[in-house]
Amino acid sequence: MHQNNLIYKGYRLTAKVSRGGDAIEPQALPSGPVFTASVMVVQAGASHDGDEYPVPQFAGGGFVYSPREAVHAAILHGREIVDGLTNTPS
């Protein structure tokens, strides 16, 4: 199973995967399930839930064909967010 949590530069990134398809136009429906994701970003030692961010790849109506791909996209976007928060390159 692909890990959906990562500690990166002192922040915990958590991918929240959803089975997609609701926003896809009927003529464009794929034959199998599709997935989207968002990412939660919270300081690693914090006790609150953190902030949830949409993944640009999915916010525009995109999707992927496996949960693993959705997790990967969300974690990559989370790393970009943390780099922006900490003003450090990856």
Disulfide bonds with the S-S distance in Angstrom:
none
